């Protein structure tokens, strides 16, 4: 009997060995779950009416989780006390803390935040709704929010509606929260659900303090002056019917309710006149001190030295005085004293009244790097250079020629841009790291090369608005070589350092290296339009106002890929102006040409452009749009990958051992 059992065992082992040799592939885990979670029941039921409870529960057919709920889940009407929305096993539990409003439809829009717990399959856009009255509102309003200055989609912007009833006024956003809200996604798109039929006006708000009000000027805002009326109609769409995750069965035409408007565009902007405060005072080294303000100003602060004479200061300010550097030219003082004490008076916003008032502070600043440390490091560099020279002298058989130690004397460094080659319509800019206080143009010379001779040429060397730079102007001739020389000490900086002798040579390119672009803007009023030529980084490389004929002609354009933007310069100041909510002023309108323009050498490109005929949502080319759409949450096609892998394994030669 035992012998029979042993034979049976040996036969079984042999069969297992044969099967193992015939199939050496890894074991297959079976079909993956690619079905998203499904709602089994809601308490109260979805779209219930006469609801009085503030606690809801949604039950699913499998374990689920919420991903990025704080960013994706939107409760409307907006809740001043944030709702508690959490996943527990196969349930989503919702607790509202604000009192329920009478006769109001509530929506909890989950977007694609609901996924199954194991495979992460997204449920897709899901919205739960109920009403505290006898009817539930089902209208929807959708569109997009764009940055007014460059049409970039704005992500995470709160978008809301105000009904045009007897209580509406143009300043309502200062004191009343939205009636319905949504939030923009990575494409700037929004969809407001549960809207009552009627007339509305839409707003967008960067709600920094969570009060759903336009309560501070640092919040970006957009508002519509035009109103709209909600509507809907039956429409048709094509839906793909899949047999499984890898094969589709057919295309089915499905009726659905199409809600309008679905193409609202809100242009968001930051108002001028931001609250002005002194952000910080920075003194990295003994020679300079920089003040940083939170907003632009119209005037410079008044500074009075307490342990030094303020007359020694040279002011280097940004265009709108929001960054100001004071250069301390009294080197005897900075070598003697580390700490500077001063009294400064500047305009600061009164936060309670929102107006600018003079504010005075007494301050003292010590440099991050003291003069003693700078002197010590300088002495070390001098000594190191001397040691290196002594080593070179020991290795050399001949006495080394006299050489000046480059670290003993400081010079004013001047850099020239561009260098080497120059466009025919370009000039050369010279800049320094410190303000330039003295320029002697009699010790500067411009030459043009004729054969082997350098012939003097007239020029202008004029200061820029920036106190650290000058520009060289001349009547440039194409394909000619120029030389510009600056004698020693012809330029002196604020700290008393003078320049070394400078010699720059450059050649002006010929027109055959360029193309031309002639833009014809078709707008009702083309007398106040500024056209900007952009590179692939959405940076303006050239701009021109249109003439009365709506034309802007760009000459000497380097070959390459370009884009076009224009704005309606209503005040003709050649500067794009923002809007103002209180006065109902919209920002100046900006338009993009939706396609790239390719410039080739020796080519002239004529481009007609009718901005009003192109939908604003499709104007800015995606290639230069920095805010990219959110990554699409799709069901993972793991069964398709599994089937492909199995087919590949079948095609492989099978081992018979």
Secondary structure by P-SEA (a helix, b strand, c coil): caaaaaaaaaaaaaaaaaaaaaccccccccccccccccccccccccccccccccbbbbbccccccccccccccccccccccbbbbbbcccbbbbbbcccccccbbbbbcccccccccccccccccccccccccccccbbbbbbbccccccccccccccccccccccccccccccccccccbbbbccccbbbbcccccccbbbbbbccccccccccccccccccccbbbbbbcccbbbbbbbbccccccccccbbbbbbbcccbbbbbbbbbccccccccccccccccbbbbbbcccccbbbbbbbcccccccbbbbbcccccbbbbbbcaaaaaaccccccbbbbbbbbcccccbbbbbbbbbbbbbcccaaaaaaaaaaaaaaaaaaaaaaaaacccccccccccccbbbbbbbbcccccccccbbbbbbccccccccccccbbbbbbcccbbbbbbbbbccccccccccccccccccbbbbbbbccccccccccbbbcbbbbbbbbbccccbbbbbbbbbcccccbbbbbbbcccccccbbbbbcccbbbbbcccccccbbbbbbcccccccbbbbbbccccccccbbbbccbbbbbcccbbbbbbbbccccccccccccccccccccccccccaaaaaaaaaaaaaaacccccc
